[in-house]
Amino acid sequence: MEVDEKMPANLPPTYYKLKHEHEAAKTDEERLRLLEEMLRIVPKHKGSEKVVSDIRRRIAAHKRAPAEKGKGSGKRSYSEHIPRQGAGQIVLFGPPNGGKSQILAKFTNANAEVSATPYTTTTPMVGMLRYENIQFQLIDTPSIMPDYVLPTVMTLIRNADLVLPVISLASDNLLDDLDTVMQLLNEVDDDVSEDGYLIVANQLDAVGADERLEILKEFYGETLQIYPISTETEDGKEDLLQGLYKALEILRVYPKAPGKAIERDDPIVLPIGSTVLDAAVGLHKDFEEFKFARIWGPQWHDGQSVSRNDVVYDGDVVEFHL
């Protein structure tokens, strides 16, 4: 769903406190309790539709998640081992030999095992994918089996900010592979829609890849966003990163200290539709009671005063006065 950037989310400061507690929670029970409290306090209006929808999806995922194996044995689900980090949690998903592990190994700092042998990845692997001055958390998952997804992978998919199907342009079965992927995603989440989905078509450097890419576009080009890449040459990587940033529906705001020069090294990452107050709380909880703020950006007169409920835009610089 595309959120109107002019419509403020107006999330209360308590929401961000609960959000931080949720990210640090150690058990699924605690996460569920915090999500339900977040849903209770979020104002319900058009500007907060994406936030509300995301929270409800996460609550449903917790309630639908299969019971942990070995109840009482101290075993935990994979999701408990992968706390969310960075500007968004992205899960790689797809058939064997699609190149998921290649992407993780070449594009992140992870020491992923890459092999031509199917099903080499047996547990989720995590790496941080840099985009300009922020990072996304990228999770490689065990490959899907015919008509089956591991329950632990299903949990990761339900909880992720974005699921990124990966198929291979080296395979003559790529249409069948993609069809299987989309069917399984629909089984995992009834709300999944093919329309606008991001698909990574990996191994663009393979023999015959251009012809297979044209076939893929012919069948799916109007309903799916296809990103052809090569992990060997890194062709298409930048376009993919920009696509991920847009799909996460986030923006970056830069805090500026009074009397100091503007720096763009350490942004505050917020959902599209966030306000000046959201940016203040995202910087530090003590900034909630700021006296006034000034802002710089294409939508503003440089240094103009703004109210707490004014919507911020990607790239804005905000100066808070306490």
C-alpha positions as a Markdown table, in Angstrom:
| # | Residue | x | y | z |
|---|---|---|---|---|
| 1 | Met | 0.0 | 0.0 | 0.0 |
| 2 | Glu | 1.3 | 3.4 | -0.9 |
| 3 | Val | 1.1 | 5.9 | 2.0 |
| 4 | Asp | 0.3 | 9.5 | 1.3 |
| 5 | Glu | 3.4 | 11.4 | 2.4 |
| 6 | Lys | 1.3 | 14.4 | 3.3 |
| 7 | Met | -0.8 | 12.5 | 5.8 |
| 8 | Pro | 0.9 | 12.4 | 9.3 |
| 9 | Ala | 1.0 | 9.2 | 11.3 |
| 10 | Asn | 1.0 | 11.2 | 14.6 |
| 11 | Leu | 2.3 | 8.3 | 16.6 |
| 12 | Pro | 2.5 | 9.1 | 20.3 |
| 13 | Pro | 5.9 | 8.9 | 22.1 |
| 14 | Thr | 4.7 | 5.9 | 24.0 |
| 15 | Tyr | 4.6 | 4.0 | 20.7 |
| 16 | Tyr | 8.3 | 4.4 | 20.2 |
| 17 | Lys | 9.0 | 3.3 | 23.8 |
| 18 | Leu | 7.0 | 0.1 | 23.2 |
| 19 | Lys | 8.7 | -0.4 | 19.8 |
| 20 | His | 12.1 | -0.3 | 21.4 |
| 21 | Glu | 11.0 | -2.7 | 24.1 |
| 22 | His | 9.6 | -5.0 | 21.4 |
| 23 | Glu | 12.9 | -5.1 | 19.6 |
| 24 | Ala | 14.7 | -6.0 | 22.8 |
| 25 | Ala | 12.1 | -8.6 | 23.9 |
| 26 | Lys | 13.5 | -12.1 | 24.5 |
| 27 | Thr | 10.3 | -14.2 | 24.2 |
| 28 | Asp | 7.4 | -14.5 | 21.8 |
| 29 | Glu | 4.9 | -14.0 | 24.6 |
| 30 | Glu | 6.5 | -10.6 | 25.5 |
| 31 | Arg | 6.6 | -9.6 | 21.9 |
| 32 | Leu | 2.9 | -10.4 | 21.5 |
| 33 | Arg | 2.0 | -8.4 | 24.6 |
| 34 | Leu | 3.9 | -5.4 | 23.4 |
| 35 | Leu | 2.5 | -5.6 | 19.9 |
| 36 | Glu | -1.0 | -5.6 | 21.3 |
| 37 | Glu | -0.3 | -2.6 | 23.5 |
| 38 | Met | 1.2 | -0.8 | 20.5 |
| 39 | Leu | -2.0 | -1.5 | 18.5 |
| 40 | Arg | -4.1 | -0.2 | 21.3 |
| 41 | Ile | -2.4 | 3.2 | 21.5 |
| 42 | Val | -1.8 | 3.9 | 17.8 |
| 43 | Pro | -4.3 | 6.5 | 16.6 |
| 44 | Lys | -6.5 | 5.0 | 13.9 |
| 45 | His | -6.6 | 7.3 | 10.8 |
| 46 | Lys | -5.5 | 7.2 | 7.1 |
| 47 | Gly | -2.0 | 8.4 | 8.0 |
| 48 | Ser | -1.4 | 5.4 | 10.3 |
| 49 | Glu | -2.9 | 2.7 | 8.1 |
| 50 | Lys | 0.4 | 1.1 | 7.2 |
| 51 | Val | 1.6 | 1.1 | 10.9 |
| 52 | Val | -1.7 | -0.4 | 12.1 |
| 53 | Ser | -1.7 | -3.0 | 9.2 |
| 54 | Asp | 1.9 | -4.0 | 10.0 |
| 55 | Ile | 1.2 | -4.4 | 13.8 |
| 56 | Arg | -1.9 | -6.5 | 13.1 |
| 57 | Arg | 0.1 | -8.7 | 10.7 |
| 58 | Arg | 2.7 | -9.3 | 13.3 |
| 59 | Ile | 0.1 | -10.1 | 15.9 |
| 60 | Ala | -1.5 | -12.6 | 13.6 |
| 61 | Ala | 1.9 | -14.2 | 12.8 |
| 62 | His | 2.6 | -14.7 | 16.5 |
| 63 | Lys | -0.9 | -16.3 | 17.1 |
| 64 | Arg | -0.6 | -18.5 | 14.0 |
| 65 | Ala | 3.0 | -19.6 | 14.5 |
| 66 | Pro | 3.4 | -23.3 | 15.2 |
| 67 | Ala | 4.2 | -24.3 | 18.7 |
| 68 | Glu | 7.9 | -24.7 | 19.5 |
| 69 | Lys | 9.3 | -28.2 | 19.3 |
| 70 | Gly | 10.4 | -29.8 | 22.5 |
| 71 | Lys | 8.2 | -27.7 | 24.7 |
| 72 | Gly | 9.8 | -27.3 | 28.1 |
| 73 | Ser | 13.2 | -28.3 | 26.7 |
| 74 | Gly | 14.4 | -24.7 | 26.5 |
| 75 | Lys | 14.5 | -24.8 | 22.7 |
| 76 | Arg | 13.7 | -21.5 | 20.9 |
| 77 | Ser | 12.4 | -20.6 | 17.5 |
| 78 | Tyr | 14.8 | -19.0 | 15.0 |
| 79 | Ser | 12.9 | -15.7 | 15.2 |
| 80 | Glu | 14.2 | -15.4 | 18.8 |
| 81 | His | 17.8 | -15.6 | 17.5 |
| 82 | Ile | 17.3 | -12.8 | 15.0 |
| 83 | Pro | 16.3 | -9.5 | 16.6 |
| 84 | Arg | 15.6 | -6.8 | 14.1 |
| 85 | Gln | 18.5 | -4.5 | 13.2 |
| 86 | Gly | 19.1 | -1.7 | 10.8 |
| 87 | Ala | 16.5 | 0.2 | 8.7 |
| 88 | Gly | 14.5 | -2.9 | 7.9 |
| 89 | Gln | 14.5 | -6.7 | 8.1 |
| 90 | Ile | 14.4 | -8.4 | 4.7 |
| 91 | Val | 14.1 | -12.2 | 4.2 |
| 92 | Leu | 15.5 | -14.0 | 1.1 |
| 93 | Phe | 13.1 | -16.7 | 0.0 |
| 94 | Gly | 13.2 | -19.2 | -2.9 |
| 95 | Pro | 14.2 | -22.5 | -4.5 |
| 96 | Pro | 17.6 | -24.2 | -4.2 |
| 97 | Asn | 20.5 | -22.8 | -6.4 |
| 98 | Gly | 18.7 | -19.5 | -6.9 |
| 99 | Gly | 21.6 | -17.6 | -5.4 |
| 100 | Lys | 20.3 | -16.5 | -2.0 |
| 101 | Ser | 23.5 | -17.4 | -0.3 |
| 102 | Gln | 25.5 | -15.7 | -3.1 |
| 103 | Ile | 23.7 | -12.5 | -2.4 |
| 104 | Leu | 24.3 | -12.7 | 1.3 |
| 105 | Ala | 28.0 | -13.6 | 0.9 |
| 106 | Lys | 28.8 | -10.9 | -1.8 |
| 107 | Phe | 26.6 | -8.0 | -0.7 |
| 108 | Thr | 26.9 | -8.2 | 3.1 |
| 109 | Asn | 29.5 | -9.0 | 5.8 |
| 110 | Ala | 28.1 | -12.5 | 6.4 |
| 111 | Asn | 30.3 | -15.5 | 6.1 |
| 112 | Ala | 27.7 | -17.5 | 4.1 |
| 113 | Glu | 28.5 | -20.9 | 2.6 |
| 114 | Val | 27.9 | -20.9 | -1.1 |
| 115 | Ser | 27.6 | -24.3 | -2.9 |
| 116 | Ala | 26.1 | -25.7 | -6.1 |
| 117 | Thr | 24.7 | -28.5 | -3.9 |
| 118 | Pro | 21.0 | -27.9 | -3.2 |
| 119 | Tyr | 19.9 | -27.2 | 0.3 |
| 120 | Thr | 23.3 | -26.2 | 1.6 |
| 121 | Thr | 21.7 | -23.6 | 3.8 |
| 122 | Thr | 20.0 | -25.4 | 6.7 |
| 123 | Thr | 19.6 | -22.5 | 9.2 |
| 124 | Pro | 18.9 | -18.8 | 8.6 |
| 125 | Met | 22.0 | -16.7 | 8.1 |
| 126 | Val | 22.1 | -12.9 | 8.8 |
| 127 | Gly | 24.1 | -10.1 | 7.2 |
| 128 | Met | 23.9 | -6.3 | 7.0 |
| 129 | Leu | 23.4 | -4.8 | 3.6 |
| 130 | Arg | 24.6 | -1.2 | 3.3 |
| 131 | Tyr | 22.6 | 1.4 | 1.3 |
| 132 | Glu | 24.2 | 4.8 | 1.3 |
| 133 | Asn | 24.3 | 5.8 | 5.0 |
| 134 | Ile | 21.9 | 3.1 | 6.4 |
| 135 | Gln | 21.9 | -0.7 | 6.5 |
| 136 | Phe | 19.2 | -3.3 | 5.9 |
| 137 | Gln | 19.2 | -6.6 | 7.8 |
| 138 | Leu | 19.3 | -9.4 | 5.2 |
| 139 | Ile | 18.4 | -13.0 | 6.2 |
| 140 | Asp | 19.1 | -16.0 | 4.0 |
| 141 | Thr | 16.8 | -18.9 | 4.6 |
| 142 | Pro | 16.8 | -22.7 | 3.8 |
| 143 | Ser | 15.5 | -23.2 | 0.3 |
| 144 | Ile | 11.9 | -24.2 | -0.2 |
| 145 | Met | 11.2 | -27.8 | -0.9 |
| 146 | Pro | 8.5 | -29.0 | -3.3 |
| 147 | Asp | 5.2 | -27.6 | -2.0 |
| 148 | Tyr | 6.7 | -27.1 | 1.5 |
| 149 | Val | 8.2 | -24.4 | 3.6 |
| 150 | Leu | 9.9 | -25.0 | 7.0 |
| 151 | Pro | 7.8 | -23.6 | 9.9 |
| 152 | Thr | 10.7 | -21.6 | 11.1 |
| 153 | Val | 11.0 | -19.9 | 7.7 |
| 154 | Met | 7.3 | -19.2 | 7.7 |
| 155 | Thr | 7.7 | -17.4 | 11.1 |
| 156 | Leu | 10.5 | -15.3 | 9.7 |
| 157 | Ile | 8.5 | -14.4 | 6.6 |
| 158 | Arg | 5.5 | -13.3 | 8.7 |
| 159 | Asn | 7.6 | -11.1 | 11.0 |
| 160 | Ala | 9.8 | -9.6 | 8.3 |
| 161 | Asp | 9.5 | -6.0 | 7.0 |
| 162 | Leu | 10.0 | -7.3 | 3.5 |
| 163 | Val | 10.1 | -10.8 | 1.8 |
| 164 | Leu | 12.5 | -10.9 | -1.2 |
| 165 | Pro | 11.9 | -13.9 | -3.5 |
| 166 | Val | 15.1 | -15.0 | -5.4 |
| 167 | Ile | 15.1 | -17.1 | -8.6 |
| 168 | Ser | 17.8 | -18.0 | -11.0 |
| 169 | Leu | 18.2 | -16.7 | -14.6 |
| 170 | Ala | 20.5 | -19.7 | -15.2 |
| 171 | Ser | 17.5 | -22.1 | -14.8 |
| 172 | Asp | 15.2 | -23.1 | -17.6 |
| 173 | Asn | 12.6 | -23.8 | -14.9 |
| 174 | Leu | 12.5 | -20.2 | -13.6 |
| 175 | Leu | 8.8 | -19.7 | -14.4 |
| 176 | Asp | 7.8 | -22.8 | -12.5 |
| 177 | Asp | 10.1 | -21.7 | -9.7 |
| 178 | Leu | 8.5 | -18.3 | -9.4 |
| 179 | Asp | 5.0 | -19.8 | -9.6 |
| 180 | Thr | 5.9 | -22.1 | -6.7 |
| 181 | Val | 7.3 | -19.3 | -4.7 |
| 182 | Met | 4.2 | -17.1 | -5.1 |
| 183 | Gln | 1.9 | -20.0 | -4.2 |
| 184 | Leu | 3.8 | -20.8 | -1.0 |
| 185 | Leu | 3.8 | -17.1 | 0.0 |
| 186 | Asn | 0.1 | -17.0 | -0.4 |
| 187 | Glu | -0.2 | -20.0 | 1.9 |
| 188 | Val | 2.0 | -18.3 | 4.5 |
| 189 | Asp | 0.1 | -15.1 | 4.4 |
| 190 | Asp | -3.4 | -14.8 | 2.9 |
| 191 | Asp | -2.8 | -11.0 | 2.5 |
| 192 | Val | 0.1 | -11.5 | 0.1 |
| 193 | Ser | -0.6 | -9.9 | -3.3 |
| 194 | Glu | 1.5 | -10.5 | -6.4 |
| 195 | Asp | 0.8 | -6.9 | -7.5 |
| 196 | Gly | 3.9 | -4.8 | -7.0 |
| 197 | Tyr | 6.0 | -7.6 | -5.4 |
| 198 | Leu | 9.8 | -7.3 | -5.7 |
| 199 | Ile | 11.5 | -10.3 | -7.3 |
| 200 | Val | 15.3 | -10.8 | -7.6 |
| 201 | Ala | 16.3 | -12.5 | -10.9 |
| 202 | Asn | 19.8 | -13.5 | -10.0 |
| 203 | Gln | 22.7 | -14.8 | -12.1 |
| 204 | Leu | 22.3 | -12.3 | -14.9 |
| 205 | Asp | 25.8 | -13.2 | -16.0 |
| 206 | Ala | 24.8 | -16.8 | -16.8 |
| 207 | Val | 24.6 | -18.1 | -20.4 |
| 208 | Gly | 21.2 | -17.5 | -21.8 |
| 209 | Ala | 20.2 | -15.2 | -19.0 |
| 210 | Asp | 19.0 | -12.4 | -21.3 |
| 211 | Glu | 16.6 | -14.6 | -23.1 |
| 212 | Arg | 15.2 | -16.1 | -19.9 |
| 213 | Leu | 14.8 | -12.6 | -18.5 |
| 214 | Glu | 12.7 | -11.5 | -21.5 |
| 215 | Ile | 10.5 | -14.6 | -21.0 |
| 216 | Leu | 10.2 | -13.7 | -17.3 |
| 217 | Lys | 9.2 | -10.1 | -18.1 |
| 218 | Glu | 6.7 | -11.3 | -20.7 |
| 219 | Phe | 4.8 | -13.5 | -18.2 |
| 220 | Tyr | 5.3 | -11.4 | -15.0 |
| 221 | Gly | 6.5 | -8.0 | -16.0 |
| 222 | Glu | 3.1 | -6.3 | -15.5 |
| 223 | Thr | 2.4 | -7.6 | -12.0 |
| 224 | Leu | 5.8 | -8.0 | -10.4 |
| 225 | Gln | 8.8 | -5.7 | -10.0 |
| 226 | Ile | 11.7 | -7.7 | -11.4 |
| 227 | Tyr | 15.2 | -6.8 | -10.5 |
| 228 | Pro | 17.8 | -8.6 | -12.5 |
| 229 | Ile | 21.2 | -8.8 | -10.8 |
| 230 | Ser | 24.6 | -10.5 | -11.0 |
| 231 | Thr | 26.3 | -11.3 | -7.7 |
| 232 | Glu | 29.5 | -11.8 | -9.7 |
| 233 | Thr | 29.6 | -8.5 | -11.5 |
| 234 | Glu | 27.2 | -6.6 | -9.1 |
| 235 | Asp | 25.2 | -5.4 | -12.1 |
| 236 | Gly | 21.8 | -4.3 | -10.9 |
| 237 | Lys | 22.8 | -4.1 | -7.3 |
| 238 | Glu | 22.2 | -0.3 | -7.0 |
| 239 | Asp | 18.7 | -0.5 | -8.7 |
| 240 | Leu | 17.8 | -3.3 | -6.2 |
| 241 | Leu | 19.0 | -1.3 | -3.2 |
| 242 | Gln | 16.9 | 1.7 | -4.3 |
| 243 | Gly | 13.9 | -0.7 | -4.9 |
| 244 | Leu | 14.3 | -2.1 | -1.3 |
| 245 | Tyr | 14.4 | 1.4 | 0.2 |
| 246 | Lys | 11.2 | 2.4 | -1.6 |
| 247 | Ala | 9.4 | -0.9 | -0.8 |
| 248 | Leu | 10.1 | -0.5 | 2.9 |
| 249 | Glu | 8.3 | 2.9 | 2.9 |
| 250 | Ile | 10.7 | 4.6 | 5.1 |
| 251 | Leu | 12.5 | 8.0 | 5.0 |
| 252 | Arg | 15.6 | 9.5 | 6.5 |
| 253 | Val | 15.7 | 12.7 | 8.6 |
| 254 | Tyr | 19.0 | 14.3 | 9.8 |
| 255 | Pro | 19.3 | 15.9 | 13.2 |
| 256 | Lys | 21.2 | 19.1 | 13.4 |
| 257 | Ala | 22.7 | 20.7 | 16.6 |
| 258 | Pro | 22.0 | 24.4 | 16.9 |
| 259 | Gly | 24.9 | 26.5 | 15.6 |
| 260 | Lys | 26.5 | 23.4 | 14.0 |
| 261 | Ala | 27.0 | 22.5 | 10.3 |
| 262 | Ile | 24.6 | 20.1 | 8.6 |
| 263 | Glu | 25.8 | 16.5 | 8.6 |
| 264 | Arg | 24.2 | 13.6 | 6.8 |
| 265 | Asp | 26.1 | 10.6 | 8.4 |
| 266 | Asp | 23.6 | 9.3 | 11.0 |
| 267 | Pro | 20.0 | 9.6 | 10.0 |
| 268 | Ile | 16.8 | 8.9 | 12.0 |
| 269 | Val | 14.9 | 6.3 | 10.0 |
| 270 | Leu | 11.1 | 6.7 | 10.2 |
| 271 | Pro | 8.0 | 5.4 | 8.4 |
| 272 | Ile | 6.7 | 7.6 | 5.6 |
| 273 | Gly | 4.1 | 10.0 | 7.0 |
| 274 | Ser | 6.0 | 10.6 | 10.2 |
| 275 | Thr | 6.0 | 14.0 | 11.9 |
| 276 | Val | 8.5 | 16.4 | 13.5 |
| 277 | Leu | 7.5 | 15.0 | 16.9 |
| 278 | Asp | 8.2 | 11.4 | 15.6 |
| 279 | Ala | 11.7 | 12.6 | 14.5 |
| 280 | Ala | 12.3 | 14.1 | 17.9 |
| 281 | Val | 11.3 | 11.0 | 19.8 |
| 282 | Gly | 13.3 | 8.9 | 17.3 |
| 283 | Leu | 16.4 | 11.0 | 18.1 |
| 284 | His | 16.0 | 10.6 | 21.9 |
| 285 | Lys | 13.0 | 10.3 | 24.3 |
| 286 | Asp | 14.2 | 13.5 | 26.1 |
| 287 | Phe | 13.5 | 15.5 | 22.9 |
| 288 | Glu | 9.8 | 14.9 | 23.2 |
| 289 | Glu | 9.3 | 18.2 | 25.0 |
| 290 | Phe | 11.3 | 20.4 | 22.7 |
| 291 | Lys | 10.4 | 24.1 | 22.6 |
| 292 | Phe | 10.6 | 24.6 | 18.9 |
| 293 | Ala | 12.2 | 23.2 | 15.8 |
| 294 | Arg | 13.7 | 24.5 | 12.5 |
| 295 | Ile | 13.9 | 22.5 | 9.3 |
| 296 | Trp | 15.8 | 22.4 | 6.0 |
| 297 | Gly | 14.8 | 20.6 | 2.9 |
| 298 | Pro | 13.3 | 21.0 | -0.6 |
| 299 | Gln | 9.7 | 21.2 | 0.8 |
| 300 | Trp | 10.7 | 24.1 | 3.1 |
| 301 | His | 12.3 | 27.5 | 3.4 |
| 302 | Asp | 15.7 | 26.8 | 4.9 |
| 303 | Gly | 15.6 | 27.2 | 8.6 |
| 304 | Gln | 11.9 | 27.8 | 8.9 |
| 305 | Ser | 10.1 | 27.0 | 12.1 |
| 306 | Val | 7.8 | 24.0 | 12.1 |
| 307 | Ser | 5.2 | 22.6 | 14.4 |
| 308 | Arg | 5.3 | 19.2 | 16.1 |
| 309 | Asn | 2.7 | 17.8 | 13.8 |
| 310 | Asp | 4.2 | 18.9 | 10.5 |
| 311 | Val | 5.1 | 16.0 | 8.2 |
| 312 | Val | 8.8 | 15.4 | 7.5 |
| 313 | Tyr | 10.2 | 14.3 | 4.1 |
| 314 | Asp | 13.1 | 12.1 | 3.0 |
| 315 | Gly | 16.3 | 14.1 | 3.4 |
| 316 | Asp | 15.0 | 16.8 | 5.7 |
| 317 | Val | 17.3 | 18.3 | 8.3 |
| 318 | Val | 15.7 | 19.2 | 11.6 |
| 319 | Glu | 17.2 | 21.3 | 14.4 |
| 320 | Phe | 15.6 | 20.9 | 17.8 |
| 321 | His | 15.7 | 23.5 | 20.5 |
| 322 | Leu | 15.0 | 22.2 | 24.1 |
